């Protein structure tokens, strides 16, 4: 090993990845928050509801036809790389990319030419809005390819920086539209496309550099995607597709049972909760955990137990922070969305539960337990369709946060109990309920890595304050 190389360490890679993601993430939150603030304060509540409904439909189509195999493919490519099988990794990456491009082209054409059919169920003007946004399917597949390769090469800073570029360009275009033209739903959709394209183009050269190790490598001759799809991948695909359908249909259910304004009110509550949830340090799990499961199962168990404890505590702390700081800020900055605050406060109960389910789900993916995840989804997905309908009918908009909490609790308990039963020795369970010398040492090392990582990032900035 050369002097410039560093031995692989889960803690080092995890903290470094989260520092890069989190450091750029803080900057991204600033620009994204500014964008969201301008949009929700400038648009009427009704028009913001339309804006949400359009993106819910696009996300529904993407989730059903583009995302089902995304996680499992990335998981298997990461496992190939971790095992030194670069030829198989390249083969699976390229096969998946070809299929995704074909699907994206079909979705683009279908949405563009069938927009008038959607308009029959809502309003004729909405067809124009769908046509404006239809190229997003092609942009999304290219963006996903870039992000996947960055993460596979453990370059976690680039995906986070890409979001910063996207939100900076978006903010510039929004301000330009406000000053020199106008800002309505159609303009916002066009701005979304332009910003996403700019953030994609900027990182193509970096993608080429990271792809270089594969450039002259002959891909494996045997197919990799088809065996994955017919094997454990099919369980993930079905559960992912149905899950996406249930989550993205919620705004349309709110529209059906209440009205478009209610869509906007609840969407703001979900957006604030989502911004808080994004602070969870879990962005590197999908890449790092397969390395541990494939290389050191015993250490992987320890990471699972201690990580569960830390993430549950982080969820509690984030929830308390949200309860203290968010209500006065919303009341001061966007008082017309004060009605969103009670729903946001209720959603905070999900944070510690989500911490547990996130790390448990990452381990199940790495262990290739997609079949079990699918069977959990067989229960969860009907519930996630039945609960919103029933709870919206009986409790109005309050039914939506209650549905989210119940479903998150069910999934978290199911995932974690399965892992405890089949993959975690009983003697390891005590680590959940104690704070020992190892915890102190791990947190000390994580703090040192975090501190030095942040200092290093600041030293590399082109300017310094003071």
Secondary structure, DSSP 8 states (H G I E B T S, - for coil): --TT-----HHHHHHHHHHHHHHHHHHHHHHHHHHHHHHHHHS-HHHHHHHHHHHHHHHHHHHHHTSTTHHHHHHHHHHHHHTT-HHHHHHHHHHHHHHHHHHHHHHHHHHHHHHHHHHTTS-TTHHHHHHHHTTHHHHHHHHHHHHHHHHHTT-HHHHHHHHHHHHHHHHHHHHHHHHHS---HHHHHHHHHHHHHHHHHHTHHHHHHHHHHHHTS---SS-SHHHHHHTTHHHHHHHHHHHHHHHHTHHHHHHHHS-HHHHHHHHHHHHHHHHHHTTSS-TTHHHHHHHHHHH-HHHHHHHHHHHHHHHHHHHHHHHHHHHHHHHHHHHHH-GGGGGGHHHHHHHTTHHHHHHHHHHHHHHHHHTT-HHHHHHHHHHHHHHHHHHHHHHHHHHTTHHHHHHHHHHHHHHHHHHHHHHHHHTS-GGGGGGGS---HHHHHHHHHHHHHHHHHHHHHHHHSS----
